Amino acid sequence: MFLSNNLKLLRKRRLLTQDDLAAILKIKRPTLNNYENQVSMPPIEMLMKLSDYFNISIDTLVRVDLLKLSQSQMRELENGNDVFIKGAKLRVLTSTVGADNEENIELVPEKAKAGYLTGFSDPEYIVSLPVFRLPFLDKERKYRTFQISGDSMWPIPAGAYVTGEYILNWNSIKNGQACIIFTLNDGLSFKIIENNIVQNGSIRCISLNPLFEPYDVPVGDIREIWKFVHYISGEIPSEQLEMNHVVKTLADIKSEVGEIKNKLLDHN
């Protein structure tokens, strides 16, 4: 259990002394000191008081090592967005910060995407990624940039750098949002989302390019979801997509005509 360290961390983040918090909780300072140093465990009534005061669930206080959370995740918790309360699983994101203690935007280029499959939760791997900052993005949120491949999201071209905002609570994702989804089986995918978590425990992934069929991903296979913010590319979109669509349409018509001919022959 992580209660003692979590209690100490939360108290210090609110700039409270042990005397301050003890007075708020209406207990003696030595009692609080014992909680923070694992000398004794708070009774359930005190756990409820701590949960109410910090606006964090008892599950999170006891079971989650808050020292491993990024600054953006801590701010989410402190703002009342505890996903244990909402019935979702808390996801610990490995992140990096600069010398000023502000979070970086890590860049996952095409050549590093294979390593992301095994290194996404490894601090050593994440630290090895290039980092940068974008001054117009909200400092209270966590961002990461991924280089995409393929043309399933055309007119966003292959090779573009897509920046996403980390989503802690997947139930909050709205239908029609573009997201980067990371699974251990398929790696990183950039798609339009249809959120079916409540209905059947899955997310439907839809491409902008109509040549690619939609598919469903069980929520249990997903490790990370990043909501689309913007993309950077040196390529100007062309008319390639429209031509591909025409080619596919002609191929479908040819196939249907062939099926009709075969049925007529079988009938005769």
Backbone hydrogen bonds, N-H to C=O, Kabsch-Sander energy under -0.5 kcal/mol:
donor,donor_aa,acceptor,acceptor_aa,energy
2,F,62,V,-2.8
6,N,2,F,-2.5
7,L,3,L,-3.0
8,K,4,S,-1.9
9,L,5,N,-2.5
10,L,6,N,-2.8
11,R,7,L,-2.1
12,K,8,K,-2.1
13,R,9,L,-2.2
14,R,10,L,-1.0
14,R,11,R,-0.5
15,L,12,K,-1.6
16,L,11,R,-2.2
21,L,17,T,-2.3
22,A,18,Q,-2.6
23,A,19,D,-2.1
24,I,20,D,-1.9
25,L,21,L,-2.5
26,K,22,A,-0.9
27,I,22,A,-2.5
31,T,28,K,-0.6
32,L,28,K,-1.7
33,N,29,R,-2.7
34,N,30,P,-2.0
35,Y,31,T,-1.6
36,E,32,L,-2.3
37,N,33,N,-1.2
38,Q,35,Y,-1.1
39,V,34,N,-2.4
40,S,34,N,-1.3
46,M,43,P,-0.5
47,L,43,P,-2.3
48,M,44,I,-2.1
49,K,45,E,-1.6
50,L,46,M,-2.7
51,S,47,L,-2.5
52,D,48,M,-2.4
53,Y,49,K,-2.6
54,F,50,L,-2.6
55,N,51,S,-1.1
56,I,51,S,-1.3
61,L,57,S,-2.3
62,V,58,I,-2.3
63,R,59,D,-3.1
64,V,60,T,-1.5
66,L,64,V,-1.2
68,K,65,D,-1.8
69,L,66,L,-1.3
74,M,70,S,-2.3
75,R,71,Q,-2.2
76,E,72,S,-1.9
77,L,73,Q,-2.3
78,E,74,M,-2.7
79,N,75,R,-1.4
80,G,77,L,-1.9
81,N,76,E,-2.6
82,D,80,G,-0.9
83,V,81,N,-0.7
85,I,82,D,-0.8
86,K,82,D,-1.0
87,G,84,F,-1.0
88,A,83,V,-3.0
92,V,90,L,-0.6
93,L,91,R,-0.6
98,G,102,E,-2.8
101,N,98,G,-2.0
104,N,96,T,-2.2
105,I,132,F,-2.3
106,E,104,N,-0.7
106,E,143,Y,-0.7
107,L,130,P,-3.0
108,V,106,E,-0.5
108,V,145,T,-3.2
112,A,109,P,-1.6
113,K,109,P,-0.6
113,K,110,E,-1.2
116,Y,112,A,-1.2
117,L,113,K,-0.7
117,L,114,A,-0.9
118,T,115,G,-0.7
119,G,115,G,-2.3
120,F,116,Y,-1.4
122,D,119,G,-1.4
126,I,122,D,-2.4
127,V,123,P,-2.4
128,S,124,E,-1.0
128,S,125,Y,-0.6
129,L,125,Y,-0.6
129,L,126,I,-1.2
132,F,105,I,-1.6
137,L,134,L,-1.9
141,R,138,D,-1.5
144,R,164,G,-1.9
145,T,106,E,-2.8
146,F,162,V,-3.1
147,Q,108,V,-2.3
148,I,146,F,-0.6
148,I,160,A,-2.5
154,W,151,D,-1.3
156,I,153,M,-2.2
159,G,148,I,-2.7
160,A,157,P,-1.7
161,Y,232,I,-2.7
162,V,146,F,-3.4
162,V,160,A,-0.7
163,T,161,Y,-0.5
163,T,230,H,-2.8
164,G,144,R,-2.9
165,E,227,K,-2.9
166,Y,142,K,-2.9
167,I,225,I,-2.4
168,L,166,Y,-0.6
170,W,168,L,-0.8
172,S,169,N,-1.7
173,I,170,W,-1.7
176,G,193,I,-3.2
177,Q,174,K,-1.7
179,C,191,K,-3.1
180,I,226,W,-3.1
181,I,179,C,-0.6
181,I,189,S,-3.3
182,F,224,E,-2.7
183,T,181,I,-0.5
183,T,187,G,-2.3
184,L,221,D,-0.9
187,G,183,T,-1.8
189,S,181,I,-2.5
191,K,179,C,-2.5
191,K,189,S,-0.6
192,I,206,I,-3.2
193,I,177,Q,-3.0
194,E,204,R,-2.0
196,N,194,E,-0.8
196,N,202,S,-1.4
200,N,196,N,-2.9
201,G,196,N,-0.9
201,G,197,I,-1.3
202,S,196,N,-1.1
203,I,217,V,-2.3
204,R,194,E,-2.5
205,C,215,Y,-3.6
206,I,192,I,-2.8
206,I,204,R,-0.5
208,L,152,S,-0.6
209,N,152,S,-2.6
212,F,209,N,-1.9
215,Y,205,C,-1.7
217,V,203,I,-2.5
219,V,201,G,-2.7
221,D,218,P,-2.0
222,I,218,P,-0.5
222,I,219,V,-0.9
223,R,182,F,-3.2
224,E,182,F,-1.4
226,W,180,I,-2.6
227,K,165,E,-3.0
228,F,178,A,-3.1
229,V,163,T,-2.7
230,H,163,T,-1.1
232,I,161,Y,-2.3
243,M,239,E,-1.7
244,N,240,Q,-2.6
245,H,241,L,-2.5
246,V,242,E,-2.1
247,V,243,M,-2.5
248,K,244,N,-2.5
249,T,245,H,-2.4
250,L,246,V,-2.5
251,A,247,V,-2.2
252,D,248,K,-2.5
253,I,249,T,-2.4
254,K,250,L,-2.5
255,S,251,A,-2.2
256,E,252,D,-2.5
257,V,253,I,-2.7
258,G,254,K,-2.1
259,E,255,S,-2.0
260,I,256,E,-2.3
261,K,257,V,-2.4
262,N,258,G,-2.2
263,K,259,E,-2.2
264,L,260,I,-2.2
265,L,261,K,-2.4
266,D,262,N,-2.3
267,H,263,K,-2.1
268,N,264,L,-2.0
